[in-house]
Amino acid sequence: MAIRRCEKGHFYDTEKFKFCPVCMAEQQKMLESNQWKSEDKTIGLEESDRTVGYLLDGVDEETQPVVGWLVCVRGSERGRDWRLSYGRNDIGTQPPADILLSSNSHLTESRVCSIICDEKHKKIILDPGKGPLVYYNNKLILGPVELKDGDEIGIEGYVLCFQGFCGIQKSYW
C-alpha cells in the first residue's frame, strides 16, 4: 500500500487510484449538477473559493517527454517507478516535490534532493541539496554529480536506481 495525501487533505492508496477518489467524486458531482459552465477558454464560477486548473500550451505531465526513470529497489516504495522530465525533478515526502516518497520516522523533509535534466548541456545531474545525507553508488556526496544508467541513489532507507532515456542512441536533444 502506498498511502498519499492529496492537496485537499484526503488520504488514498496510489496503487489503487491514480488520483484522489474523493476529489474525483466531488468533481463528478459538480459536473452532474451543472454548477459550472464552460465557454471557449473562460470558465465562469459563481463561488470564489473554487480553483480552476489550466494547461500551458497544451503541455502537461502526461505529454512532457520522459528523459529517464527512477525505480525504487530498496525501501517501502520498492518496485515503484517515477518519470523524470526536463528541468528540476525534486524528490521529497510532500508536495510540491515531483517524486514523492512515503514519509517515515527518518525521512521528514518535503524536499530531499533533486535530479536536474539539463537539456542545454545534455546531462542529468543529481543535486543532494541541503537535506538529509544522499549517497551516490554507496558514496556520500556533498555536491552535484552526473548520473549514468544504473547509478543508485541512497536516501534514508531508500535506494533508487536511475535509468536514462536520453543518451547517444536515444535522444530528444
Residue pairs with C-beta under 8 A, 6 or more apart in sequence:
1 13
1 15
2 13
2 14
2 15
2 77
2 80
2 102
3 11
3 12
3 13
3 14
3 102
4 11
4 12
4 13
4 14
4 100
5 11
5 94
6 12
6 19
6 20
6 22
6 23
7 95
8 20
8 22
8 23
10 20
10 22
10 23
12 20
12 21
12 22
30 36
35 46
36 43
36 44
36 45
36 50
37 43
37 44
43 52
45 52
61 85
64 85
64 86
65 85
65 86
65 172
66 83
66 84
66 85
66 165
67 84
67 85
67 86
67 117
67 124
67 164
67 165
67 166
67 172
68 83
68 84
68 115
68 117
68 124
68 147
68 162
68 163
68 164
68 165
68 166
69 81
69 82
69 83
69 84
69 162
69 163
69 165
70 81
70 82
70 84
70 91
70 99
70 115
70 153
70 160
70 161
70 162
70 163
71 79
71 80
71 81
71 160
71 161
71 163
72 78
72 79
72 80
72 81
72 101
72 158
72 159
72 160
72 161
73 152
73 159
73 160
73 161
74 157
74 158
74 159
75 101
75 157
75 158
75 159
76 102
76 104
76 157
76 158
77 101
77 102
77 158
82 89
82 98
82 99
84 115
84 117
84 124
85 117
86 117
86 119
87 116
87 117
88 98
88 114
88 115
88 116
89 98
89 99
89 114
89 115
89 116
89 117
90 96
90 97
90 98
90 99
90 111
90 113
90 114
91 97
91 98
91 99
91 101
91 111
91 112
91 113
91 114
91 115
91 155
91 160
92 99
92 100
92 101
92 109
92 110
92 111
92 112
93 100
93 101
93 102
93 103
93 107
93 108
93 109
93 110
93 112
94 100
94 103
94 110
95 110
96 110
97 110
97 111
97 112
99 115
101 107
101 112
101 155
101 158
104 156
104 157
106 132
106 156
106 157
107 132
107 155
107 156
107 157
107 158
109 131
109 132
111 129
111 131
112 129
112 131
112 132
112 134
112 155
112 156
113 126
113 127
113 128
113 129
113 131
113 134
113 153
113 155
114 126
114 127
114 129
115 124
115 125
115 126
115 127
115 147
115 162
116 124
116 125
116 126
116 127
116 144
117 124
117 166
118 124
118 125
119 173
122 166
122 171
122 173
123 146
124 146
124 147
124 162
124 164
124 166
125 144
125 145
125 146
125 147
126 134
126 136
126 141
126 144
126 145
126 146
126 147
126 151
126 153
126 162
127 144
128 134
128 141
128 142
128 143
128 144
132 155
132 156
133 140
133 156
134 140
134 141
134 153
134 154
134 155
135 141
135 152
135 153
135 154
135 155
136 145
136 151
136 152
136 153
136 154
137 151
137 152
138 152
138 154
147 162
147 164
148 162
148 164
149 162
149 163
149 164
149 167
150 161
150 162
150 163
151 161
151 162
152 159
152 160
152 161
152 162
153 159
153 160
153 161
153 162
154 160
166 172
166 173
